[in-house]
Amino acid sequence: MKERILVTGGTGYIGSHTVVELQNSGYEVVIVDNLSNSRADVVDHIEQITGIRPAFEHVDCLDYEGMDAVFKKYPGIKGVIHFAASKAVGESVQKPLLYYRNNLVSLINLLELMPKHNVGGIIFSSSCTVYGQPDVLPVTEAAPIKKAESPYGNTKQVNEEIVRDTVASGAPINAILLRYFNPIGAHPSALIGELPNGVPQNLVPYVTQTAMGIREKLSVFGDDYDTPDGSCIRDYIYVVDLAKAHVIAMKRILEGKQKDKVEVFNLGTGRGLSVLELVHSFEEATGVKLNYQIVGRRAGDIVKVWADPTYANQELGWKADTPILDVLRSAWNWQVHLRETGVQ
C-alpha cells in the first residue's frame, strides 16, 4: 500500500517538482491548490512526466471546511508538505493583511485538522529570508533569526513559531522546517517550471523572458555592493535537487528518524553566485546574449547570503550539486517550451 501524502500548493513551482519526486519515489500524492498562482494543466504535465496522475482538489487552504472535506475524502494521509502561500516580497509590503491572512491561517487550519485526521507529520516550506542579512557567512541553522524585512518574511518567521508552539503544546505532530535559499531551473523534461503571473519577481524567469524578447531588458540592481563584482550574491539551488530534499525529509518523519520533534535544515548549495555571474553563466549555457543594464540599488535587498548546507548533507544524506550551467539550460529549455506551446 502506497503511503499517501498531501501537498498544498502542489501545482506551484516547487510543489509540482516535489510531487514528481514523491511519485517517482513510490508515494501516492493528493494535491490541494487554489490556482491563484499556477495552472490546472500542471497536473497533466506531472502525469506526462511520471505516468501517474496525482489526485487534485481545487480548494483554498483558508477554507477550513473544504480542507476538512479533503482529509475525509482521502483517508489515511500520513504527512503534509505545505507549500501554499503568497510569496512576492514587494506585494507583501503593499498588501500586508492579505499575506498575514493567507500565509498564517492556511497553516493554522492544517495544524488543527491534522490531529483530527491522525496525520502525524508536516514539512513546512520556509526560507532563508528568516536570517535577514546574516552576521556570518555561510549561514548555519544556528544563525540568529533577524527582524523581517517584509511582511512575507515575517509570515515565514511567525509560521515557524506557530509550528514550534503547536508541537510544544503536546499536539501529536512531528515537523521539519526547510529553509530554502534561491530555487531556480526547471524539470529536465521542460514540462514543468517556474511560471510567474505578470512581471517576474525572481531573477531567473526575468533572465529567460528577457532572452526570449518578452522583456526589453534585465535591470541589475546595483554594482557597488561589497562583493567581488559589486552585484548581490545569492545561493541558487536547482529546484529538482530541492524537491528531492522534501522526499527525504518526509521519509525521515514517517520512519521516525528525527532527533527532535521539530527539526530545521538549510537547503542550499553552499556557494554564493553574484547576479552578474549568473547572467554570464546563462549566456555561456545557452549561447544567448542578454540585454541587461546596471541600475541603482533596490530598497530592501540583502547584499549577500549563502548557505552552509553541511547539516542537511550529513543528516539527510542530501546534496544540491547539479552544475549551474545545466540548471540554467533547464530554465531556458522551459522558456522555449512555453513559447512553442503558446503560453508566453
C-alpha positions in Angstrom: 0.0 0.0 0.0 1.5 3.3 -1.1 1.8 6.0 1.7 -0.5 8.9 0.9 1.0 12.5 1.1 -1.0 15.8 0.9 0.9 18.5 -0.9 -0.6 22.0 -0.6 0.3 24.4 -3.4 1.2 21.3 -5.4 0.6 22.8 -8.8 3.1 25.7 -8.0 6.7 25.9 -8.9 8.4 24.0 -6.1 5.3 22.0 -5.3 4.9 20.5 -8.8 8.6 19.3 -8.8 8.1 17.8 -5.4 5.0 15.9 -6.5 7.0 14.4 -9.4 9.8 13.3 -7.0 7.3 11.9 -4.5 5.5 9.9 -7.1 8.8 8.7 -8.5 9.7 7.5 -5.0 6.5 5.5 -4.7 4.2 7.8 -2.7 0.6 8.5 -3.6 0.0 12.2 -3.8 -3.0 14.4 -3.2 -2.6 18.0 -4.4 -4.6 20.9 -3.0 -4.2 24.2 -4.7 -6.4 27.3 -5.2 -4.7 28.0 -8.6 -4.1 31.7 -7.6 -0.5 31.5 -8.9 -0.5 28.3 -11.0 -2.4 26.5 -13.7 -4.6 23.3 -13.6 -2.8 21.8 -16.6 0.3 21.3 -14.4 -1.4 18.1 -13.2 -1.4 16.9 -16.8 2.3 17.6 -17.1 3.1 15.8 -13.9 1.2 12.8 -15.3 3.2 13.0 -18.6 6.5 13.0 -16.6 5.7 10.3 -14.1 3.0 8.2 -15.8 0.8 8.7 -12.7 -1.9 11.3 -12.3 -2.0 12.8 -8.8 -5.3 13.4 -7.2 -6.1 17.1 -7.4 -8.6 19.2 -5.3 -9.2 22.8 -6.2 -9.5 24.1 -2.7 -8.1 27.1 -0.8 -6.3 26.2 2.4 -8.1 29.2 4.0 -11.3 27.2 3.6 -11.4 25.1 6.8 -14.5 23.1 5.8 -13.1 22.5 2.4 -9.8 21.2 3.8 -11.6 19.0 6.3 -13.5 17.5 3.4 -10.2 16.8 1.6 -8.9 14.8 4.6 -12.2 12.9 4.8 -12.2 12.1 1.0 -8.6 10.8 1.2 -8.4 8.9 4.5 -5.0 7.7 5.7 -2.9 10.7 4.7 0.4 10.2 6.5 2.0 13.5 6.0 1.6 17.0 4.7 4.1 19.2 2.7 2.9 22.7 3.0 3.9 25.0 0.1 0.7 27.0 -0.3 1.5 30.7 0.4 1.7 34.1 -1.1 5.3 34.8 -1.9 6.1 38.1 -3.5 8.1 40.3 -1.2 7.1 43.6 -2.9 3.4 42.7 -3.0 3.5 41.8 0.7 4.7 45.3 1.5 1.7 46.7 -0.4 -0.8 44.2 0.9 0.3 43.0 4.3 -3.1 41.8 5.6 -3.5 39.6 2.5 -0.2 38.0 3.3 -0.9 37.5 7.0 -4.3 36.0 6.3 -3.2 33.7 3.5 0.1 32.5 5.0 -0.9 32.2 8.7 -4.4 31.0 8.5 -3.7 28.3 5.9 -1.1 26.8 8.3 -3.3 27.1 11.3 -6.1 25.2 9.5 -3.7 22.4 8.6 -2.3 22.1 12.2 -5.9 22.0 13.6 -7.0 19.4 11.1 -4.0 17.1 11.2 -4.6 15.5 14.7 -8.4 15.2 13.9 -7.5 13.0 10.9 -4.5 11.2 12.5 -1.9 12.9 10.3 1.4 12.9 12.2 3.9 14.8 10.1 4.3 18.1 8.4 7.1 19.6 6.3 6.9 23.4 6.2 8.3 25.4 3.3 10.3 28.1 4.9 13.0 30.5 3.6 16.5 31.9 4.2 14.7 35.2 4.5 14.3 34.5 8.2 18.0 35.2 8.6 17.9 38.7 7.1 21.4 39.9 6.3 23.4 37.4 8.4 26.4 38.4 10.5 28.4 35.4 9.5 28.6 33.6 6.1 27.9 30.9 5.2 24.7 30.6 7.2 24.2 27.7 9.5 20.9 26.7 11.2 22.2 28.2 14.4 22.3 31.8 12.9 20.0 34.2 14.7 16.6 35.0 13.3 16.5 38.7 12.5 13.7 41.2 12.2 12.0 40.5 8.9 12.5 43.0 6.0 8.9 42.4 4.7 5.5 41.0 5.8 6.3 38.0 3.6 9.5 37.3 5.5 7.6 37.9 8.8 5.0 35.3 7.8 7.8 32.7 7.4 9.2 33.5 10.9 5.7 33.5 12.6 4.7 30.3 10.9 7.9 28.6 12.2 6.9 29.8 15.6 3.4 28.5 15.2 4.7 25.1 14.3 7.1 25.0 17.3 4.4 26.2 19.7 1.9 23.7 18.4 4.3 20.8 18.8 5.4 22.1 22.2 1.8 22.1 23.4 1.7 18.3 23.0 0.0 18.1 19.6 0.8 14.7 18.1 2.7 16.2 15.2 6.3 16.0 14.1 7.7 18.7 11.9 10.6 19.6 9.6 11.2 23.2 8.7 13.1 23.5 5.4 14.7 26.9 4.9 15.3 27.3 1.1 17.8 29.6 -0.4 17.0 30.6 -4.1 15.3 27.9 -6.1 15.9 28.1 -9.9 15.7 26.0 -13.0 13.1 23.6 -14.4 12.4 19.9 -14.8 14.7 18.2 -17.4 11.6 17.3 -19.4 10.8 21.1 -19.8 7.2 20.2 -19.0 7.1 22.0 -15.6 8.9 25.0 -14.4 8.5 28.5 -12.9 5.6 30.4 -14.5 5.1 33.7 -12.7 1.9 35.7 -13.2 2.8 39.1 -14.8 6.2 40.6 -14.3 8.6 38.1 -12.7 9.8 38.9 -9.2 12.6 36.4 -9.3 15.8 36.8 -11.3 16.0 33.7 -13.5 12.5 34.0 -15.0 13.3 37.6 -15.8 16.5 36.5 -17.4 14.8 33.9 -19.6 12.0 36.2 -20.5 14.5 38.9 -21.5 16.4 36.4 -23.6 13.2 35.4 -25.3 12.3 39.0 -26.0 9.3 39.1 -23.7 11.1 41.8 -21.5 13.1 44.5 -23.2 16.0 44.3 -20.8 17.1 43.0 -17.4 17.9 45.5 -14.7 20.8 44.6 -12.4 20.2 46.4 -9.2 23.5 47.9 -8.1 27.1 47.2 -8.9 28.6 48.9 -6.0 28.0 46.4 -3.2 30.7 44.9 -1.1 31.1 41.9 -3.3 33.8 40.9 -5.9 31.9 42.4 -8.9 29.6 44.8 -7.0 26.4 42.9 -7.6 24.3 41.0 -4.9 25.2 37.4 -4.1 22.7 34.5 -3.6 22.8 30.8 -3.2 20.9 29.4 -6.2 19.6 25.9 -5.8 18.3 23.6 -8.5 14.5 23.1 -8.0 14.8 19.3 -8.6 17.5 19.0 -6.0 15.3 21.0 -3.7 12.3 18.8 -4.4 14.3 15.6 -3.6 15.1 17.0 -0.2 11.4 17.1 0.6 11.1 13.4 -0.2 14.0 12.5 2.0 12.6 14.7 4.8 9.1 13.1 4.6 10.7 9.6 4.7 12.6 10.7 7.8 9.4 11.8 9.6 7.4 8.6 8.5 10.2 6.3 9.7 10.6 8.1 13.0 14.2 9.0 12.4 14.0 12.6 13.7 16.3 13.7 16.5 13.7 16.3 17.7 10.0 16.7 17.1 10.8 19.9 15.2 13.9 19.9 13.0 15.4 22.7 10.8 17.5 22.3 7.7 19.1 24.9 5.4 18.7 23.8 1.8 21.3 25.4 -0.5 24.5 24.6 -2.5 26.9 26.3 -0.1 28.2 28.5 -2.9 27.3 32.2 -3.5 26.8 33.4 -7.1 26.5 37.1 -7.9 23.8 38.4 -10.2 26.4 39.3 -12.9 28.0 35.8 -12.6 24.6 34.3 -13.1 23.9 36.5 -16.1 27.2 35.5 -17.7 26.7 31.8 -16.8 23.3 31.9 -18.6 24.9 33.3 -21.7 27.5 30.6 -21.6 25.0 27.8 -21.0 22.6 28.9 -23.8 24.6 30.9 -26.3 22.0 33.6 -26.0 23.2 37.2 -25.3 21.3 39.1 -22.6 20.3 42.7 -22.9 21.0 44.0 -19.4 21.8 47.3 -17.7 23.2 48.3 -14.3 20.7 50.5 -12.4 20.6 51.8 -8.9 20.3 49.7 -5.8 16.8 48.3 -4.9 15.5 49.0 -1.4 15.4 46.1 1.0 17.9 43.9 -1.0 20.2 41.8 1.1 23.8 42.2 -0.1 25.0 38.6 0.2 23.7 35.3 1.6 24.6 31.7 1.0 24.0 28.5 3.0 26.2 26.2 5.0 24.3 23.0 4.0 26.6 20.7 6.0 23.9 19.7 8.4 21.4 18.7 5.6 24.3 17.0 3.7 25.3 14.9 6.7 21.9 14.3 8.5 19.7 13.8 5.4 22.3 12.4 3.1 21.2 15.0 0.6 23.3 17.4 -1.6 22.5 20.0 -4.2 25.2 19.5 -6.7 23.7 20.0 -10.2 26.1 22.1 -12.2 24.9 25.7 -12.6 25.2 25.6 -16.4 22.9 22.6 -16.5 20.4 24.3 -14.2 20.3 27.5 -16.3 20.0 25.4 -19.5 16.9 23.7 -18.0 15.4 27.2 -17.3 16.0 28.2 -20.9 14.5 25.0 -22.3 11.4 25.6 -20.2 11.1 29.1 -21.6 11.5 27.7 -25.1 8.7 25.2 -24.3 6.4 28.0 -23.1 7.0 29.8 -26.4 6.4 26.7 -28.5 3.2 25.9 -26.7 1.9 29.5 -27.0 1.9 30.1 -23.2 4.3 33.1 -23.4 
